[in-house]
Amino acid sequence: MNATPQLRLAFYGDDFTGSTDALEVLAFAGLRCALFLKPPSVETLDTLGPFDAIGVAGDSRSMSPEEMDQTLPHTLGALAALPVPLVHYKVCSTFDSSAAVGSIGRVMDIAREAFGAGPIPIVAATPALGRYCAFGNLFARSGTDGLVYRLDRHPIMSRHPTTPMSEADLAAHLGAQTRQAITKFTLPLYEAGEPAMDSELARIALDKSGGVVFDGTTSAHLTQVGRLLDRLSAGRSRPLFCVGSSGLEYAVTQWWREAGEATAGATTQYETFEAVPQVLAVSGSASPLSRMQVDAAIAHGFFDLAVDASSLVADERWETELERLQGQAVVALRAGRSVIAHTARGPDDDRIAAMTSQLVAQGMSKEMAKHVGGRLLAQRLGHFVDGVLRVVRIERLLVSGGDTSSHVTQHLAPDALVVAARLAPGAPLCRVLSDQPHLAGLEIALKGGQMGQADYFIKALQGTQA
């Protein structure tokens, strides 16, 4: 059985939460898909498949351009070698990045060698997640008050601790990260009809060295984007390389359904999931929404495990602190309680600032301290989770924060993830595929700090029947 020729889409997620977001859209649309930690071989696909789509979960969102230069050429080259029409570099739906950290523009430059000349479509609209793109400007709904803000005025993303978004115009934002020209496919073109859209697409196709941001504020707009991507990818010798949020997965699956090339509607098998006796939840996010979620979990009876970031990162005796945290978590879990381990309760919590200051006192610049400290903290939370899982058998693990999710999952090193159930938009409950005894049968949910409702951790514990 040869699975590979049936592939319709492959994606690389720049963090693990974004990767499961894309996986969710594909699975709920009825496609057979799985998420891997490295590009799978044809033999692996043949063994585990057949698949309609596959993803590779990465952590380039927290990389410097130099780290991207070392890591991404091999990964993107492997994806470009697959017999698939579209390869998607999946970024966060808020496009938070900079020229120094998680540079999307740098990725576009690296991709040129693997994918060759041609326009790079950039899809930012994801109405299902409250993300809208108008005249190249990105707007996002806030999880704290439900209102929609231009990204540079967003109460969470404009204050992101690593990559605060001070520019909502994606052509300007990405243009500061690459020398490639970034143009826009704007809303009036959708109103002008398909002939006008196709004419503009033909003009865009002649430009073989730049990117183009596709507007979108409705599901119908995304369906048209899917149609246009289908046209751009036709007849190419190599896959069409695209950048975007999970709006791209919505776009192509909606178009495939309208064109009669996919199932008529989303499958219902993911709508329910059972309660579990307890969960282990780890939050590495400092967003206001994460504070609400941590507070709600503690109020519900979760064991409150406050993580001292300075002791876990900047102190040379960090292993002693790690053992202390693991010991407390194990005792609580064995007593039947759920555990919420958190590094901050909102943006005003001074634990992260204290860690950064301690690293600065050791000789790092402030920017280096934030970058290195954040990564080390996420990695050591991976050690924490792994140590607990090897001692106590739990059925469900919840991780909040993009970098935290990436490093925790990388440390656990499952073979693959598949979607198990709908939990929150963009943050599904997944099932781990692994032959490691402490991971076998484990369910895991990965989410960014801005995803889910205040009761996210409680719902993950109680299941849909509650």
DOLUM-263698 format. One record per atom (N, C-alpha, C): z, y, x. Coordinates in steps of 0.2 Angstrom, whole numbers, plus 2048, in hexadecimal, padded with zeros to 3 digits. Each point is the difference from the previous one (the first is absolute). Example, Ala and Ser with C-alpha at 12.3 -4.5 7.8 and 13.67 -1.06 7.14 Angstrom:
% DOLUM-263698
8277E48428008067FC8008068047FC8057FE8018068048038057FC
% end
This chain:
% DOLUM-263698
8007FA8048008067FC8008068047FC8057FF7FF8068048028067FC8068038028038057FB7FD8078027FE8018067FE8078037FA8037FC7FB7FD7FF7FA8037FC8028037FA8057FE7FC8028037FA8048068008028028068048068017FC8067FE8048057FC7FD8067FD8038068038067FF8038038068038057FD8058018048068057FF8048048078028067FF8018048078018057FF8068018058038068018058048057FD8077FE7FF8058057FE8038038068018078008038038058087FF8008037FE7FB8067FD8008017FB7FB8067FC7FF8007FB7FC8018017F98038067FE8008027F97FA8027FD7FC8038047F98027FE7FC7F97FF8017FC8047FC7F98008017FC7FA8078007FE8017FC7FA7FE8047FA8008078007FD8047FB7F97FE7FE7FC8008067F97FE7FF7FF7F97FD8047FB8038007F97FE8028007F88048047FE8028007F97FA8017FC7FD8068017FA8027FC7FB7FA8007FE7FD8057FB7FB8018037FA7FC8067FE8018027FA7FC8018017F88028067FE8018017F97F98017FD7FA8018047FA8007FD7FD7F98008047FB8027FD7F97FF7FD7FE8068008038067FD7FE8068057FB8047FD7FB8038047FC8058008038068078028028018038078067FF8038018018068067FF8048008068068068018028028058058027FC8067FD8018068027FD8068038068058037FD8058038058057FB8018067FA7FC8007FB8018057FA7FE7FD7FA8028037FA7FE7FD7FF7F88007FF7FD7FA7FF7F98007FA7FE8038007FA8037FA7FD8027FC7FD7FA7FA7FE8017FC7FD7FB8037F97FE8037FD8058037F97FE8068017FC8048068018068017FC7FE8027F97FA8047FF7FE8017F97FE7FA7FD7FC7FC8037FE7FA7FD8057FB7FE8068008048067FC7FE8048027FB8018077FF8048037FB7FC8027FA7FA8028017FC8037FB7FE7FB7FA7FA8027FD7FC8058018038077FD7FE8058038038077FF7FA8057FE8028047FB7FB8057FE8018068058068018028028068048067FE8058018038068057FE8048038078038068008028038068038037FE8068018058058048008068058058008067FE8008058058008028038078008068028018038068068058008008048068058058007FE8068047F98017FF7FD8068048028077FD8038007FA8038067FD8058038058047FC8048058038047FD8008087FA7FF8017FD8008077FE8078028008018067FD8058047F97FF8017FC8058017F87FE8017FF7FC8068048008058007FC8068017F87FE8058007FC8027F97FD7FB7FD7FC7FD8047FC7FA7FE7FC7FA7FE8047FF8048067FA7FE8048017F98038077FE8018017F98038007FB7FB8018017F98027FB7FB7FA7FF7FC7FD8067FD7FB7FF7FB7F97FE8017FD8018067F97FE8018007F87FF8047FC8028007F97FF8007FE7F98058037FC8017FF7F97FA8027FC7FE8068017FA8037FC7FA7FC8027FF7FE8067FA7FC8028007F97FD8067FD7FF8017F97FD7FE8017F88028067FD7FE8017F97F98017FF7FD8048057F98028007FB7F98018037FB8037FC7FA8018007FC7FA8048017FB8007FC7FA7FA8017FB7FE7FB7FD7FA8017FB8028037FA8028078008038037FA7FC8078007FF8027FA7FC8077FF8058068018068007FF8058058018067FF8048018048058077FF8038048077FF8067FF7FE8048067FE8068018048008068038068028048058037FB8057FC7FE8048027FA8068058038008067FE8068058018048017FA8068038028048027FA7FD8057FB8017FF7FA7FD8047FB8018088018058018048018088017FD8028077FC7FB8047FD8028068048038058077FF8008048048057FE7FD8077FF8048047FE7FE8077FF8078047FF7FF8067FF8068057FC7FE8067FE8058047FC7FE8068047FC8058078007FF8047FD8058037F97FD8018007FA8037F97FD7FB7FE7FA7FE7FA8007FC7FD7FB7FA8047FE7FC8028067FA8047FF7FB7FC7FC7FE8027FA7FB7FD7FD7F98028038008068027FA8028047FE7FC8068057FE8047FF7FC8067FE7F97FE8027FE7FA7FE7F97FE7F88017FE7FE8057FD7F98017FE7FC8008078038038057FC8008067FF7F98038067FD8008007F98037FB7FB7FC8008017FA7FC7FC7FB7F88008027FE8068037F98018017FD7FA8048047FE8057FE7FB8057FF7F97FC8047FF7FC8007F97FC7FB8007FB7FF8067FC7FC8007FA7FA8048007FF8048067FA8038017FF8077FC7FA8028007FF8077FD8007FF7F88018067FD8008007F98068047FD7FF8027FA8068047FD8067FC7FF8068038018067FD7FE8038027FA7FF7FD7FB8038027F98088008018038067FD8078018008028007F88047FB7FE8028007F98088018008018067FC8078028008037FF7F97FC8017FB8038007F98027F97FE8068007FD8037FA7FE8048027F97FD8017FB8038027FA8067FC7FD7FF7F98028057FB7FD8078028047FF8038068078028038018078007FC8047FC8028077FF7FD8048067FA7FE8037FD8038067F98027FD7FF8078017FA8037FE7FD8048057F98008017FC8048057FB8047FC8018078017FC8057FD7FD8058067FA8008017FD8048058037FF8078017FA8018037FD8068078018018038037FB8088018018037FB7FC8057FD8038047FA7FE8068037FC8017FD7FA8068017FC8047FA7FF8068007FF8047FA7FF8068017FC8017FB7FB8068017FC8067FE8048068037FF8067FF8038047FB7FC8037FB8048047FB7FD8078037FE8028068028068037FE8008047FA7FB8037FE8008047FA7FA7FF7FB7FB7FB8037FA7FF7FC7FB8058008018058037FB8068007FB7FF8067FA8027FF7FA8008058008068048007FF8068008068057FA7FF8057FD8068027FB8008068057FD8067FC7FC8048047FD8058048048057FE8068018038048058068047FC8017FF7FA8068027FC8047FA7FD7FE7FA8028047FB7FD8077FF8038057FF7FB8078008028027FB8057FC7FA8008017FB8057FC8008067F98007FF7FB8008058008068058018067FD8008068048068008058057FB7FF8068008048017F98037FA7FD8018007F98038038018078057FB8028038018067FC8008077FA7FC7FF7FC7FF8067F98037FF7FD8007FA7FA8037FF8008047FA8038068008008047FA7F98037FF7FE8007FA7FA8027FE8008087FE7FD8048057FF8077FF7F98027FE7FC7FB7FF7F98027FE7FE7FA7FB7FE8037FA7FE7FC7FA7F87FE8007FC8058047F97FF8007FF7FA8057FD7FB7FE7FF7FA8047FB8018057FB8047FF7FB8018058038048058048057FF8038048058067FB8048037FC7FC8067FC8037FD7FB8047FB7FC7FE7FD7FB8057FB8038057FD8067FE7FC8048058048028068078018008048018058017FA8057FF7FA7FD8017FA8047FA7FD8037FA8037FF7FA7FD8027FA8058017FC7FF8057FA8058007FB7FE7FB8007FB7FD7FB7FE7FA8018067FB7FA8027FD8008047FA8027FD7FA8048037FC8027FD7FA7FE8047FA7FC7FD7FC7FD8047FA8037FD7FA7FE8037FA8037FF7F97FB7FE7FB8027FB7FC7FC7FE7FA8058027FA7FE8067FD8058037FC7FF7FF7F88048027FC8017FE7F97F98027FC7FD8068017FA8017FC7FB7FB8017FF7FD8057FB7FB8018017FA7FB8067FE7FE8017FB7FB7FE8027F98018077FF7FE8027F97F88018007FD8018067F98008007FC7FA7FE8037FA8017FD7FA7FE7FE7FC8067FE7FA7FF7FF7FB8057FA8028047FA8037FE7FB8028048028058058048057FE8028058058057FD8058047FB7FE8057FD8047FC7FC8067FB7FC7FD7FC7FC8057FC8058057FD8057FD7FD8058058048028058068027FE8058038058027FA8058017FA7FD8017FA8057FB7FF8057F98007FE7FB8008048008058068028067FE8018058058057FE8058067FE7FD8067FE8047FE7FA8057FC7FB7FE7FE7FA8047FC8028067FD8068007FC8028058048038068078027FE8048028058047FA8037FE7FE8068037FA8038068018058038067FF8058018058078037FD8008007FA8068047FD8037FC7FA8068037FD8037FD7FB7FF8057F98017FD7FB7FF8037F98067FE7FC8038067FD8067FF7FC7FE8007F98017FA7FC7FE8007F98058027FB7FF8057FC8058027FB8017FB7FB8058017FC8017FC7FA8078027FD8008007F98068017FD8017FB7FA7FB7FC7FF8007FB7FA7FE7FA8028017FB7FC7FE7F98027F88008007FD8037FB7F98008007FD8038068038058037FD8038068017FA8068057FC8008017FB8057FA7FB7FF7FF7FE7FA7FB7FB7FE7F98038037FE8068007FA8038038017FF8078068018038008008077FF7F98028027FB7FD7FF7F98017F87FE8007FD8037FB7F87FF8007FD8048068028058027FD8048068027FC8068067FD8018017FC8067FC7FA8007FF7FD7FA7FB7FA8007F98028027FE8067FE7F98028038008018078058048038018018078007FA8048037FB7FE8017FA8047FA7FB7FF7FC8017FC7FA7FB7FF7FB8018067FE7FA8027FB7FF8058028028078078018018028018078017FA8047FF8008078017FA8048077FF8028048067FF8077FF8018048037FA8067FE7FF8048027FA8008088008018037FA8018077FF8078018018028058058078018028028067FB8067FF7FD8028057FB8088028028028067FE8078028018028027F98077FE7FF8028027F98067FD7FE8038027FA8067FD7FD7FD7FA7FC8057FD7FC7FE7FA7FC7FC8027FB7FE8077FF7FB8027FC7F97FD8017FF7FE8067FA7FD8028007F97FC8057FC8018017FA7FC7FF8007F98038067FD7FF8017F97F88017FE7FD8048057F98027FF7FC7FA8008007FC8057FB7FB8008017FA7FB8077FF7FF8017FB7FB7FE8027F98018067FE7FE8037FA7F88007FF7FD8028067F88007FF7FE7F88008037FC8037FE7F98008017FD7F98058027FC8017FE7F97FA8037FC7FF8078017FB8037FC7F97FD8017FF7FE8067F97FD8028007F97FE8057FD7FD8007F97FF8017FB8058038038068007FC8068077FD8018058017FC8077FE8008037FF7F98067FD8008037FF7FA8008067FB8017FF7FA7FF8067FB8078048018057FD8018078038008057FD8058058048018057FD8058047FA7FD8017FC8058047FA7FE8078017FE8037FC7FB8078017FE8057FC8037FE7FC8058057FC8038058038047FF8078028058038048058057FC8007FF7F98048057FC8077FE8008027FA8018077FF8008037FC8068068018028047FD8058077FF7FF8037FB8028077FE7FF8058048048068007FD8068038038027FB8068038038058037FC8058078018018047FC8038078018008028068047FD8028068018068047FA8018047FF8078027FB8028058038038067FC8008058018048067FB8068008038067FF7FC8068008018048077FB8028038008048067FC8077FF8038068007FD8067FF8008048077FA8018037FF8048067FD8077FE8008027FA7FD8067FD8058057FF7FF8078018048057FF7FE8057FA7FB7FD7FC7FD8047FB8068017FA7FF8067FC8048017FB8007FA7FB7FA7FD7FF8007FA7FB8037FA8038007FF8068047FB8038078017FF8028068018088017FF8017FE7F97FC8027FB8027FE7F98007F87FF7FB7FD8048007F87FF8067FD8038028038068067FD8048068017FC8018067FD8068027FC8007FC7FA7FB7FF7FD8007FB7F98027F98027FD7FE8068027F98028077FF8018038058048088008018048007FA7FD8057FB8048007FA7FF7FA7FC7FB7FC8017FF7FA7FC8057FA8038028018068057FB8037FD7FD8067FA8038037FE7FD8068058028068017FC8058048018057FD8068048048058027FE8068038017FF8077FA7FF8048007FF8077FC8068038048058027FE8068047FE7FE8077FA8028027FE7FE8078008078048047FF8068018068047FA8008057FB8047FF7FA8008038018018088048058028028018078037FA8038047FC7FD8037FA8037FB7FB8017FB8007FB7FB7FA8007FA8028057FF8068027FB8028048028038078048057FF8018048068067FD8058047FC7FD8057FD8047FE7FA8038027FF8077FE7FA8048037FA7FD8068017FC8037FA7FD7FE7FF7F97F98017FF7FD7FF7F98017F97FD8007FB8058007F97FE8077FF7FC8058038038077FF7FC8008037F97FD8068007FF8037F97FC7FB7FB7FA7FE8037FC7FB7FC8047FA7FE8047FD8048047FA7FE8058027FB8038068008058037FB7FC8007F97FA8038007FD8017FA7FE7FA7FD7FD7FB8047FE7F97FE8067FD7FD8068008038067FD7FE8028027F98008077FF8028037F97FB7FE7FB7FA7FF8027FB7FE7FB8017F97FE8017FC8058017F97FE8067FE7FC8058048018067FF7FC7FF8027F97FD8057FF7FE8037F97FC7FB7FD7FA7FE8037FC7FB7FD8037FA7FE8047FD8058037FA7FE8058007FA8028067FF8058027FB7FC8017F97F97FF8007FC8017FB7FE8077FE8018058047FE8077FF7FA8018037FC8057FD7FA8038038028058057FC8018058018058067FB8058008028068017FB8068018028038077FC7FE8058018048067FC8068018038058027FC8078008018048067FB8038028018058068018077FE7FE8017FA8018077FD8018007F98048057FD8008017F97FD8077FE7F98008017FD8067FF7FF8058067FC8058007FE8048058058048038068017FD8068048028057FB8047FF7FA8008047FB8047FF8028078058018048008028077FF7FA8058007FA7FD8007FA8057FA8008047FA8017FE7F98008038008068058038067FE8008068058057FE8068057FD7FE8057FE8057FD7FB8067FC7FB7FD7FD7FC8057FB8048047FC8047FD7FB8048048038048058068047FE8038048058037FC8068027FA7FE8037FC8067FB7FE8057FA7FE7FD7FA7FE8047FE8068048008067FD7FE8078048058018068077FE7FE8058018057FF7FB8067FC7FB7FF7FE7FB8057FA8028047FD8057FE7FA8038047F98007FD8007FE7F97FA8007FD7FF8077FC7F98017FF7FF8067FC8017FF7F98018057FC8027FF7F97FA7FC7FD7FA8018017FA7FC7FD8007F98028017FF8068017F98038067FC7FD8058047FF8067FD7FE7FF7FE7F97FD8047FC7FF7FE7F97FB7FA7FF7FB8008057FB7FA7FF8037FA8038038008068037FA8038067FE7FC8048047FE8067FF7FC7FE7FC7F97FB8037FD7FE7FD7F97FD7F98017FD7FF8057FD7F98028057FB8028048028048067FC8028047FE7FA8028057FC8047FF7FA7FD7FA7FC7F98017FF7FD7FC7FB8007F98047FF7FF8067FF7FA8038077FC8008058048018077FD8008027FE7F97FE8047FB8017FD7F97FC7F97FF7FB8008047FC7F98008057FB8028038018068057FB8038057FF7FB8038057FD8057FF7FB7FE7FC7FA7FA8017FD7FE7FB7FB7FF7F98027FD7FF8067FF7FA8028067FC8018058038038067FD8028047FE7F98008047FB8037FE7FA7FD7FB7FC7F98008007FC7FA7FD8017FA8038018008078017F98038077FD7FF8058047FD8077FE7FE8017FF7F97FD8047FC8018007F97F97FF7FC8007FB7FC7FA7FF7FC8008047FA7FB8058007FF8047FA7F88007FE7FF8017FA7FA7FF7FD7FB8068008048068007FC8067FF8028068057FB8038048018058057FD8067FE8038068007FD8067FE8018058067FA8038028008058067FD8067FD8038068027FE8077FE7FF8048067FA8038007FE8048067FA7FD8047FB8048017FA7FE8038017FC8068028048058017FD8078057FA8008068017FC8057FB7FF7FC7F97FE7FC8017FA7FD7FA7FE7FB7FD8057FD8048037FB7FD8058047FC8068058038038037FD8058057FA7FE8038007FA8037FB7FD7FC7FA7FF7FA8017FD7FC7FA7FF7FD7FD8067FE8058057FD7FD8068057FC8048078027FF8057FC8048017F97FC7FF8007FA8017FA7FC7FA7FB8027FA8038007F97FD8027FF7FA7FC7FF8027F97FD7FA7FC7F97FF8017FD7FB7FE7F97FF8017FC8047FB8028017FA7FC8057FB8058017FB7FE8057FC8038027F97FB8007FB8027FD7FA7FC8017FA8048037FA7FD8037FC8038047FA8047FB7FC8068017FE8037FB7FB8018047F98028068008018037FA8008088007FF8037FB8008087FF8078028008028048058078038008008087FF7FC8038047FF8077FF7F98028027FD8057FD7F98018037FF8028077FC7FC8047FF8018078067FC8048047FD7FD8057FC8038027F97FD7FB7FC8008017F97FD8057FC8038027FB7FC8047FA8037FB7FB8038017FE8067FC7FC8048037F98017FD7FB8028027FA8027FE7FE8078057FE8047FE7FF8077FD7F98017FB8008047FD7F98028027FF8078047FB8018037FF8078037F98007FF7FC8068047FA8018068018048038068018068018028067FF7FB8047FB8018057FE7FB8048067FC8028068048038057FD7FC8057FD7F97FF8007FC8047FC7FC7FD7FB8007F98007FD7FC7FB8028027F97FC8027FB8018017F98038078008018048058038077FF7FB8057FD8038047FB7FC8057FD8028078037FB8048018018068047FD8067FC8038068007FD8067FD8008058057FB8038027FF8068057FE8067FC8048068017FE8067FD8018068047FC8057FF8018068048068047FC8028058048068047FD7FE8047FA7FA8017FE7FE8047FA7FE7FB7FA8017FA8017FE7FB7FB8067FD7FC7FE7FF7F98057FC7FC8048057FC8047FE7FB8058047FC8077FF8038048047FD8078008038037F98007FE7FC7FB8037F97FF7FC7FB8047FC8028057FC7FB8038037FA8038068018038037FA8038047FC7FB8028037FB8047FD7FA7FB7FB7FC7FA8037FF7FA7FC7FD7FE7FA8048008018067FE7FB8058057FA7FF8068027FF8067FB8007FF7FC7F98008047FB8017FE7F97F97FC7FD7FA8028037FA7FD7FD7FE8037FA7FB7FE7FD7FD8037FA8047FF7FA8037FA7FF8047FE7FA8058057FF8038048058058057FE7FE8067FD
% end
